[in-house]
Amino acid sequence: MLSWCLNGIYLTVLLLASPWLLYRRVVQKKPVAGLFAKLTGRLTRRHPERPCVWFHAVSVGEVLQLPTLVADFVATHPQHEILITTTTGTGFDVAQQKFSQHTIGYWPFDFTWAVTRALQTIRPEMVVLVELELWPNFLLAAKSLDVPVVLINGRISANSFRGYQRLRLLWRQVLPALTRCAVQTEEYAERLMGLGVPAERVIVTGNIKFDRVQMNRRNPKTEELRRFFGIGDHELVFIAGSTQETEEAAAITTWESLRAEFPQLRLILVPRHKERFEDVARLAALQGHSVLRRSHVEGRGSKVEGQKNDPPPSSSDSQPSTLAPQPLCLLDTLGELGAGWGLADVAFVGGSLTNRGGQNMLEPAGYGAAVLFGPNTRNFKDIVGQLLACDAARVVQNGDELTTAVGQLLRDVEERHRMGHAAREFVQTQQGATAKTLAVMAEVTPVVASAAA
């Protein structure tokens, strides 16, 4: 009865949203990614004869948490097929890049027929949900089919907790379907237990985001980006990554304001969403800057928008003070920001001067960059609090403060290095959650547990 009531609510929402969906499809040319597969629960397997573990990561941020965990799992469970699903189109694209050897699909909408069909088709030994992706009909269907469901790297913000509490009668019926909950902090554990997850099923494992953080600035992927953008060892690099609208403009203004004082300063912009790559390139060009785009894979100087075909001189051609204006660098590809942060002397983490709630600041911290972000970082409240407590990052309230902070850090080399060292040391002290999470997963089913042994 509960499942069909939920179906009715979902259908009502879908009908109300249909004009907007049609507008996106016809006018904006932005169809809902994987709509048919989501509505029907259509998923496929490459190796239906093998046991399967299904990992679900909502979007890019969650997908990027999985490589180390999945690789370690596969190393001890080579007989298992891995299915990875996402909800967003960008998440799907990144998953295909990062996990080409595994099966990629879209997570079904939470209609009874869709989730049941998906589970019956996949027949997973275990479903692994990243962070907090809890859908009532899916959990109820998994329970009825005796499919274990494990929440990993679980977190639930104060706002989300209040929202779940309003429907606590529903969640008290649904959340006991979770077999295990591996969560980041004691605070998150208490919130999940308060919503109805049995206490014996909740384990604090830490945050697996720390374990995937690269710390070697000379890793091959970062070095390849350095060569592509023609960044010399003497040059300073300011990266604004995971940015949203208005934040790129603030970063460009900062760069323009400081270039006379620091002619060796380079700017790399990395918009959060691929739909905005063209808009950001146009914004830079309209402000009079040549733009070197990573998506033009022929390499440096092969296509610099807003500039003649002659490439700008390299660092070996002249002294920094006499260099011709360098192009603005646009990292307009998916999945390369993690390596790109390794180029940063100063890093601004976007989604924080807007109402997005911030993006992951651990990657620039791990590389030892001096990390800046805006005041709106609710998505990373705990990490932000810890970084600020270590004096390993700074908050800027607006574009003007961003310019001031970047300028101060470029002038004060000792402070810049101190901040970077503190950030990197903080990341190192937090690692180890992946091994604990794998241990929780190994407890869940006899098949997985025996394979791990």
C-alpha positions as CSV (number, residue, x, y, z in Angstrom):
1,M,0.0,0.0,0.0
2,L,2.8,2.4,0.9
3,S,4.6,1.8,-2.4
4,W,1.5,2.6,-4.5
5,C,0.8,5.8,-2.5
6,L,4.4,6.8,-3.3
7,N,3.8,6.0,-6.9
8,G,0.8,8.3,-7.0
9,I,2.8,11.2,-5.4
10,Y,5.7,10.7,-7.9
11,L,3.2,10.6,-10.9
12,T,1.6,13.8,-9.7
13,V,5.0,15.5,-9.4
14,L,6.0,14.2,-12.9
15,L,2.8,15.6,-14.4
16,L,3.2,19.0,-12.8
17,A,6.8,19.1,-14.0
18,S,6.0,17.9,-17.6
19,P,5.6,21.5,-19.0
20,W,9.1,22.4,-17.7
21,L,10.6,19.1,-19.0
22,L,9.0,19.7,-22.4
23,Y,10.4,23.3,-22.4
24,R,13.9,21.9,-21.6
25,R,13.6,19.3,-24.3
26,V,12.3,21.4,-27.1
27,V,13.4,25.0,-26.4
28,Q,16.6,24.6,-24.4
29,K,17.6,21.4,-26.2
30,K,18.4,19.8,-22.8
31,P,16.5,16.5,-22.5
32,V,16.5,14.6,-19.2
33,A,19.5,12.3,-19.4
34,G,18.4,8.6,-19.6
35,L,14.7,9.4,-19.2
36,F,13.4,6.2,-20.8
37,A,15.8,4.0,-18.8
38,K,14.9,5.8,-15.6
39,L,11.2,5.5,-16.1
40,T,11.3,1.8,-17.0
41,G,14.2,0.6,-14.8
42,R,15.9,-0.7,-17.9
43,L,19.5,-1.9,-17.0
44,T,21.7,-4.4,-18.7
45,R,24.6,-6.6,-17.6
46,R,27.7,-7.6,-19.5
47,H,28.3,-10.8,-17.5
48,P,25.0,-12.1,-16.2
49,E,26.6,-15.4,-15.2
50,R,28.8,-13.7,-12.6
51,P,27.9,-12.3,-9.2
52,C,27.3,-8.5,-9.3
53,V,27.7,-5.6,-7.0
54,W,25.8,-2.5,-7.8
55,F,27.3,0.9,-6.9
56,H,25.2,4.0,-7.1
57,A,26.7,7.5,-7.3
58,V,24.3,10.4,-7.9
59,S,26.6,12.8,-9.8
60,V,30.2,13.7,-10.5
61,G,31.2,14.3,-6.9
62,E,30.0,10.9,-5.8
63,V,31.4,9.1,-8.9
64,L,34.8,10.5,-8.1
65,Q,34.7,9.0,-4.7
66,L,34.6,5.5,-6.1
67,P,37.8,4.7,-8.1
68,T,40.0,3.7,-5.1
69,L,37.1,1.8,-3.4
70,V,36.1,0.0,-6.5
71,A,39.6,-0.9,-7.5
72,D,40.4,-2.3,-4.0
73,F,37.1,-4.2,-4.1
74,V,37.8,-5.7,-7.5
75,A,41.4,-6.7,-6.4
76,T,39.9,-9.0,-3.8
77,H,36.7,-9.9,-5.7
78,P,37.8,-10.4,-9.3
79,Q,34.9,-12.7,-10.0
80,H,32.3,-10.0,-9.4
81,E,30.8,-7.9,-12.1
82,I,30.6,-4.2,-11.2
83,L,27.6,-2.0,-12.2
84,I,27.8,1.7,-11.6
85,T,24.7,3.9,-11.9
86,T,24.3,7.7,-11.8
87,T,21.4,10.1,-11.8
88,T,22.8,13.0,-13.8
89,G,24.1,13.1,-17.4
90,T,27.5,14.6,-16.3
91,G,27.8,11.9,-13.7
92,F,27.2,9.3,-16.4
93,D,29.8,10.8,-18.7
94,V,32.5,10.8,-15.9
95,A,31.6,7.3,-14.9
96,Q,32.1,6.1,-18.5
97,Q,35.5,7.8,-18.5
98,K,36.6,6.5,-15.1
99,F,35.1,3.0,-15.3
100,S,35.2,2.0,-18.9
101,Q,35.9,-1.6,-17.9
102,H,32.7,-1.8,-15.9
103,T,29.0,-1.5,-16.8
104,I,27.5,2.0,-16.5
105,G,23.8,2.8,-16.4
106,Y,21.1,5.2,-15.0
107,W,19.5,4.9,-11.6
108,P,15.8,4.2,-12.0
109,F,13.1,6.6,-10.9
110,D,11.5,5.5,-7.6
111,F,8.4,3.9,-9.2
112,T,7.6,0.4,-8.0
113,W,7.8,-1.1,-11.5
114,A,11.1,0.6,-12.3
115,V,13.0,-0.3,-9.2
116,T,11.6,-3.9,-9.2
117,R,12.5,-4.4,-12.8
118,A,16.0,-3.1,-12.2
119,L,16.7,-5.3,-9.2
120,Q,15.2,-8.4,-10.9
121,T,17.3,-7.8,-14.0
122,I,20.6,-7.1,-12.2
123,R,20.1,-9.6,-9.3
124,P,22.9,-7.9,-7.3
125,E,24.7,-9.6,-4.4
126,M,24.7,-6.1,-2.8
127,V,23.7,-2.5,-3.6
128,V,26.1,0.2,-2.4
129,L,24.8,3.7,-2.1
130,V,27.2,6.7,-1.9
131,E,26.6,9.4,0.7
132,L,22.8,9.8,1.0
133,E,20.7,8.5,-1.8
134,L,17.7,7.0,-0.1
135,W,14.5,6.2,-2.0
136,P,11.6,4.5,-0.3
137,N,10.3,2.2,-3.0
138,F,13.8,1.1,-3.9
139,L,14.7,0.2,-0.3
140,L,11.3,-1.6,0.1
141,A,11.8,-3.5,-3.1
142,A,15.3,-4.5,-2.2
143,K,14.1,-5.8,1.2
144,S,11.3,-7.8,-0.4
145,L,13.9,-9.4,-2.8
146,D,16.4,-10.0,0.0
147,V,19.0,-7.7,-1.6
148,P,21.4,-6.2,1.0
149,V,21.8,-2.4,0.7
150,V,24.8,-0.7,2.2
151,L,25.1,3.1,2.6
152,I,28.8,4.2,2.4
153,N,30.5,7.5,3.2
154,G,27.1,8.4,4.6
155,R,26.3,12.0,5.6
156,I,23.2,13.9,6.5
157,S,23.2,17.6,6.9
158,A,21.2,19.5,9.5
159,N,18.9,20.8,6.9
160,S,18.4,17.3,5.3
161,F,17.8,15.9,8.8
162,R,15.0,18.3,9.5
163,G,13.4,17.5,6.2
164,Y,13.6,13.8,6.8
165,Q,12.1,14.3,10.3
166,R,9.0,15.8,8.8
167,L,8.4,12.4,7.2
168,R,9.8,10.3,10.1
169,L,6.8,7.9,10.1
170,L,7.6,7.0,6.5
171,W,11.4,6.7,7.1
172,R,10.9,4.5,10.2
173,Q,9.2,2.0,8.0
174,V,11.8,2.3,5.2
175,L,15.2,2.8,6.8
176,P,15.4,-0.5,8.6
177,A,15.8,-2.0,5.0
178,L,19.4,-0.7,5.1
179,T,21.7,-3.6,6.0
180,R,24.7,-1.4,7.0
181,C,25.4,2.4,7.2
182,A,29.1,3.3,7.0
183,V,29.0,7.0,7.9
184,Q,31.6,9.9,8.0
185,T,31.1,11.2,11.6
186,E,29.4,10.4,14.9
187,E,27.0,13.3,14.3
188,Y,25.8,11.7,11.1
189,A,25.5,8.4,12.8
190,E,23.2,9.9,15.5
191,R,21.0,11.5,12.9
192,L,20.5,8.3,11.0
193,M,19.7,6.4,14.1
194,G,17.3,9.2,15.1
195,L,15.4,8.5,11.8
196,G,15.1,4.8,12.4
197,V,18.2,3.0,11.3
198,P,19.0,0.3,14.0
199,A,22.0,1.4,16.0
200,E,23.9,-1.9,15.5
201,R,23.9,-1.3,11.7
202,V,25.6,2.1,11.9
203,I,29.4,2.3,11.8
204,V,31.6,5.4,11.7
205,T,34.3,4.8,9.1
206,G,35.4,8.3,8.3
207,N,35.3,10.1,4.9
208,I,36.7,8.1,1.9
209,K,37.2,11.4,0.0
210,F,40.4,11.8,1.9
211,D,41.8,8.5,0.6
212,R,41.5,9.3,-3.0
213,V,43.3,12.6,-2.7
214,Q,46.4,12.8,-4.8
215,M,49.4,14.6,-3.2
216,N,52.1,14.2,-5.8
217,R,52.2,17.4,-7.9
218,R,54.4,15.7,-10.4
219,N,52.0,12.9,-11.2
220,P,51.6,12.1,-14.9
221,K,48.2,13.6,-15.4
222,T,49.1,16.9,-13.8
223,E,52.3,17.0,-15.8
224,E,50.4,16.4,-19.0
225,L,48.2,19.4,-18.2
226,R,51.2,21.5,-17.4
227,R,52.7,20.7,-20.8
228,F,49.4,21.3,-22.6
229,F,48.9,24.8,-21.1
230,G,52.6,25.6,-21.5
231,I,53.0,26.5,-17.8
232,G,56.7,27.2,-16.9
233,D,58.2,26.3,-13.5
234,H,58.7,30.1,-12.8
235,E,55.0,30.9,-13.3
236,L,52.4,31.2,-10.6
237,V,49.0,29.5,-11.2
238,F,45.6,30.7,-9.9
239,I,42.9,28.1,-10.5
240,A,39.2,28.7,-10.0
241,G,37.6,25.3,-10.1
242,S,34.1,23.8,-10.0
243,T,32.8,27.4,-10.6
244,Q,29.3,28.6,-11.3
245,E,28.0,31.6,-13.1
246,T,29.4,34.9,-11.7
247,E,32.4,33.1,-10.1
248,E,34.3,32.9,-13.4
249,A,33.8,36.6,-13.9
250,A,35.2,37.2,-10.3
251,A,38.2,35.1,-11.1
252,I,38.9,36.9,-14.3
253,T,38.7,40.2,-12.6
254,T,41.1,39.0,-9.9
255,W,43.6,37.9,-12.6
256,E,43.2,41.2,-14.5
257,S,43.8,43.2,-11.4
258,L,47.0,41.3,-10.5
259,R,48.7,40.7,-13.8
260,A,50.5,44.0,-13.9
261,E,52.1,43.2,-10.5
262,F,52.6,39.5,-11.3
263,P,53.1,39.2,-15.1
264,Q,54.0,35.5,-14.5
265,L,50.5,34.8,-13.1
266,R,48.4,32.3,-15.1
267,L,44.7,31.7,-14.7
268,I,42.9,28.3,-15.2
269,L,39.1,28.3,-15.1
270,V,37.2,25.0,-14.6
271,P,33.4,25.4,-14.8
272,R,31.4,22.9,-12.8
273,H,29.0,22.0,-15.6
274,K,29.9,21.1,-19.2
275,E,26.8,23.1,-20.4
276,R,28.6,26.3,-19.4
277,F,32.0,25.6,-21.2
278,E,31.0,27.6,-24.2
279,D,29.5,30.5,-22.2
280,V,32.7,30.8,-20.1
281,A,34.9,30.8,-23.3
282,R,32.7,33.6,-24.8
283,L,32.8,35.5,-21.5
284,A,36.6,35.5,-21.5
285,A,36.8,36.4,-25.2
286,L,34.4,39.3,-24.8
287,Q,36.7,40.7,-22.1
288,G,39.5,40.7,-24.6
289,H,41.4,37.5,-23.5
290,S,42.7,34.8,-25.8
291,V,41.5,31.4,-24.5
292,L,43.4,28.2,-24.6
293,R,40.9,25.4,-24.3
294,R,41.8,21.9,-23.1
295,S,39.0,20.4,-25.3
296,H,41.1,21.4,-28.3
297,V,43.4,18.4,-27.7
298,E,45.8,19.2,-30.6
299,G,47.8,21.1,-27.9
300,R,49.1,24.5,-26.9
301,G,49.0,27.1,-29.6
302,S,47.0,24.9,-32.1
303,K,43.8,26.7,-31.3
304,V,43.8,29.7,-29.0
305,E,40.4,31.5,-29.4
306,G,40.7,35.2,-29.8
307,Q,44.3,35.0,-30.9
308,K,46.2,34.6,-34.1
309,N,47.7,31.2,-34.9
310,D,51.2,32.2,-33.6
311,P,51.4,30.7,-30.1
312,P,52.5,32.8,-27.1
313,P,56.2,32.6,-26.3
314,S,57.2,29.9,-23.9
315,S,59.0,30.5,-20.6
316,S,62.3,29.8,-22.3
317,D,61.9,32.5,-24.8
318,S,62.1,35.5,-22.5
319,Q,62.1,36.7,-18.9
320,P,58.7,36.7,-17.0
321,S,58.6,40.5,-16.9
322,T,58.7,40.8,-20.7
323,L,56.4,38.0,-21.7
324,A,53.5,38.8,-24.0
325,P,50.1,38.4,-22.4
326,Q,49.4,34.7,-21.7
327,P,46.1,33.2,-22.7
328,L,43.4,32.4,-20.2
329,C,43.4,28.6,-19.7
330,L,40.0,26.9,-19.8
331,L,39.9,23.3,-18.6
332,D,36.7,22.4,-20.4
333,T,36.8,18.6,-20.1
334,L,35.2,16.2,-17.6
335,G,37.2,14.4,-15.0
336,E,40.5,16.4,-15.2
337,L,40.0,18.9,-12.4
338,G,41.5,16.5,-9.9
339,A,44.8,16.5,-11.7
340,G,44.4,20.2,-12.6
341,W,44.5,21.3,-8.9
342,G,48.0,20.0,-8.8
343,L,49.1,23.1,-10.9
344,A,47.6,25.6,-8.4
345,D,49.6,27.9,-6.2
346,V,46.4,29.5,-5.1
347,A,43.1,27.7,-5.5
348,F,39.5,29.0,-5.3
349,V,36.9,26.3,-4.9
350,G,33.6,27.4,-6.6
351,G,30.0,26.9,-5.8
352,S,30.7,28.9,-2.7
353,L,30.1,32.5,-3.7
354,T,26.7,31.3,-5.1
355,N,24.0,29.3,-3.2
356,R,25.3,25.9,-4.5
357,G,26.7,25.0,-1.1
358,G,30.3,24.6,-2.2
359,Q,32.4,21.9,-3.9
360,N,35.1,19.5,-2.8
361,M,38.1,21.4,-1.5
362,L,40.1,18.3,-0.5
363,E,41.9,17.9,-3.8
364,P,43.6,21.4,-3.8
365,A,44.3,20.9,-0.1
366,G,46.0,17.6,-0.7
367,Y,48.4,19.1,-3.3
368,G,49.3,21.8,-0.8
369,A,47.7,24.8,-2.6
370,A,46.6,27.8,-0.6
371,V,42.9,27.2,-0.6
372,L,40.1,29.9,-0.8
373,F,36.4,29.5,-0.9
374,G,33.3,31.6,-0.4
375,P,30.9,31.6,2.7
376,N,28.4,29.2,1.2
377,T,29.9,25.8,1.9
378,R,27.1,23.9,3.7
379,N,27.8,20.7,1.6
380,F,31.2,20.5,3.2
381,K,30.5,21.9,6.6
382,D,32.7,19.5,8.6
383,I,35.7,19.6,6.2
384,V,35.5,23.4,6.1
385,G,35.4,23.6,9.8
386,Q,38.4,21.4,10.2
387,L,40.5,23.3,7.5
388,L,39.7,26.6,9.1
389,A,40.6,25.2,12.6
390,C,44.0,24.2,11.2
391,D,44.4,27.7,9.6
392,A,44.7,25.9,6.3
393,A,42.2,27.8,4.2
394,R,40.5,31.2,4.0
395,V,36.9,32.4,3.4
396,V,36.3,35.2,1.0
397,Q,32.9,36.9,1.0
398,N,32.8,38.3,-2.5
399,G,34.8,39.0,-5.7
400,D,36.6,42.0,-4.1
401,E,37.8,39.9,-1.2
402,L,38.9,37.2,-3.6
403,T,41.2,39.7,-5.4
404,T,42.6,40.9,-2.1
405,A,43.2,37.4,-0.7
406,V,44.9,36.2,-3.9
407,G,47.1,39.3,-4.0
408,Q,48.1,38.8,-0.4
409,L,49.1,35.2,-0.9
410,L,51.1,35.9,-4.1
411,R,53.0,38.6,-2.2
412,D,53.6,36.6,1.0
413,V,55.3,33.4,-0.2
414,E,56.0,32.2,3.3
415,E,52.3,32.4,4.2
416,R,51.2,30.8,1.0
417,H,53.5,27.9,1.6
418,R,52.5,27.6,5.3
419,M,48.8,27.4,4.3
420,G,49.5,24.8,1.7
421,H,51.6,22.7,4.1
422,A,48.9,22.8,6.8
423,A,46.2,21.8,4.3
424,R,48.2,18.9,3.0
425,E,49.1,17.7,6.5
426,F,45.4,17.8,7.5
427,V,44.4,15.6,4.6
428,Q,47.1,13.0,5.5
429,T,45.8,12.7,9.1
430,Q,42.3,11.9,7.9
431,Q,43.0,9.0,5.6
432,G,42.1,5.3,6.2
433,A,38.3,5.3,5.6
434,T,38.4,3.2,2.4
435,A,39.8,0.1,4.3
436,K,37.2,0.5,7.0
437,T,34.4,0.8,4.4
438,L,35.5,-2.3,2.6
439,A,35.5,-4.2,5.9
440,V,31.9,-3.2,6.4
441,M,30.9,-4.3,2.9
442,A,32.7,-7.7,3.5
443,E,30.4,-8.3,6.5
444,V,27.2,-8.0,4.5
445,T,26.7,-11.2,2.5
446,P,28.3,-14.7,2.8
447,V,29.4,-14.6,-0.8
448,V,31.3,-11.3,-0.4
449,A,32.6,-12.2,3.0
450,S,34.0,-15.5,1.9
451,A,35.6,-13.9,-1.2
452,A,37.3,-11.3,1.0
453,A,38.7,-14.0,3.2
